Amino acid sequence: MYILASRKHGTLYIGVTSNLLARTYQHKTGVVAGFTRRYHVHLLVWFECYDDPLTAIAREKELKKWRREWKVNLIEATNPEWVDLYETLAG
């Protein structure tokens, strides 16, 4: 599961996928119409990996209920500069 942002402290998007690199690339290139393309949300700023898809989906639903402040704190705990983690993962 992952969090994308439009910029530091910008619009956030929470999602879940079985292929983080491919899904993030889709968000970045705007190939799928929707929220992330409309609001230019394409920076991968946080992610967690799970072996079980049901656990990942449950975590996604949990985070979507969180207050924005909690989400920002979660991101900044490991990525205080809101660096795009896609570049690091893609190599």
N, C-alpha and C positions, 0 to 999 in steps of 0.2 A: 504494500500500500504506500501511497506517496502523497506529497503536497507540492503543488505548483504555485507559483506567484507571478504576478505581472511585473513586479519590481519589489524592492525592499519596502516592506510594510504596505504593499499594494493588495490587489484582489487575490484571494486564495481559492484554490480548487483542490479538493480531496478526492482521490480515486484509488482503485485497486486493479491490479493487472497481474497476469502470469508472466509477462515479458516487459519489464520496466524500460529497457532501452528502446524497444520498438514502439511502445505506447507513448513514451516521452517524445520520440521523434515525430510521431503523428501529431501530437499537440504543437510541437515547434513548427512544423510545416503547414499546419492548418488544413490537413487533408480531410478531417472530419468536421462537419459543421456543428456548431453548438456553442456552449458557454465559453470554452477556452479560446476559441477562434474569435468570437465576438468581442471579448474583453482582453485579448492579447496576453493570455495567461500561459506562459511557456517556460518559465524558469523552474527547474527541479530543485527545490530547496530543502527537501527532507524526504526520507523514505525508511521503511522497515520491511524486512523480509520475513515471510512465514512459509513453513512447509505445508500447512493445511489451508486451502482456500477459504474454508468456512471461518477459520479464526481470523484471517485477513479481512474478510467481509464484515465480521462482527466488530473488529477494530475500526474499520472505516466508518461504520455507522456510529460508533462511540464518538470518534473525533468530530464527526459532522454535527453532533449535538453540543460540542464544547463551545464556550464563549471564545470570541476572537482573541482576546488577551491570552488565553491558555494556549491557543494554537501558535501564536507569535512566540510565546515563551518556549514552547516545544521546539520550534525551529531554531531559535537563537541559542538554545542550550548546546547544540552541536554545530550550528552554522550561523554564527553571529553576524557575519557580513552578507548573508543571503547569497552566497556564491552559487552559481549554476552547477549543480553536481553532475549533470548530464555529461559535461566535458570530461570530468574525471572518470566516470564510469565507461564512457565510450572509448577512452584512451586516445 
